[in-house]
Amino acid sequence: MSFIEIEREARALPNRKRAALVTALLGTFPNPDTDVSDAEILSRDQELEAGGVGAISHAEFVHRVEQTRRR
């Protein structure tokens, strides 16, 4: 079966089954290489909510990530 045929069959599935298929397929990807734990994310969110740090724009975030990846 070709990719186009598989895609056509998948698109014909009811929403619930398509969602289950997507979830199953996403689960086959390897975890991204990150060193940020859930605890770190929670801590940073609490800092932001408490006003201890300021938010940055999405554009600034993307810029910083791109700079980091160039190193």
C-alpha positions in Angstrom: 0.0 0.0 0.0 1.4 3.4 -0.9 1.6 6.4 1.3 -1.2 8.2 -0.6 -3.4 5.1 -0.1 -2.6 5.0 3.6 -3.3 8.7 4.0 -6.6 8.4 2.1 -7.7 5.5 4.3 -6.6 7.4 7.5 -8.6 10.5 6.4 -11.7 8.4 5.9 -11.6 7.2 9.6 -14.0 8.7 12.1 -12.5 11.5 14.2 -12.0 9.3 17.3 -10.1 6.6 15.3 -8.0 9.2 13.5 -7.1 10.8 16.9 -6.1 7.3 18.2 -4.0 6.7 15.1 -2.2 10.0 15.5 -1.6 9.4 19.1 -0.2 5.9 18.3 2.1 7.3 15.6 3.4 10.2 17.7 4.3 7.6 20.4 6.7 6.0 17.9 9.0 9.1 17.7 12.0 9.3 20.0 11.9 11.7 22.9 13.4 15.1 22.1 16.8 15.7 23.6 15.9 18.1 26.4 17.4 18.5 29.8 14.4 20.4 31.3 12.4 18.5 33.9 8.8 19.0 34.8 10.0 20.4 38.1 12.1 23.0 36.3 9.1 24.0 34.2 6.9 24.3 37.2 9.5 26.4 39.1 9.9 28.8 36.2 6.1 29.1 35.8 5.8 30.0 39.5 8.6 32.6 39.1 6.8 34.1 36.2 3.4 34.2 38.0 5.1 35.7 41.1 6.6 38.5 39.0 10.2 37.4 39.8 11.0 37.3 36.1 9.5 38.9 33.0 8.1 37.2 30.0 9.6 37.4 26.6 7.9 37.4 23.2 7.6 34.4 21.0 9.9 36.1 18.5 12.6 36.6 21.2 12.3 33.0 22.3 12.8 31.8 18.7 15.7 34.1 18.3 17.4 32.8 21.5 16.8 29.2 20.5 18.4 29.8 17.1 21.4 31.5 18.7 21.8 28.6 21.1 21.7 26.0 18.3 24.4 27.8 16.3 26.9 27.3 19.1 
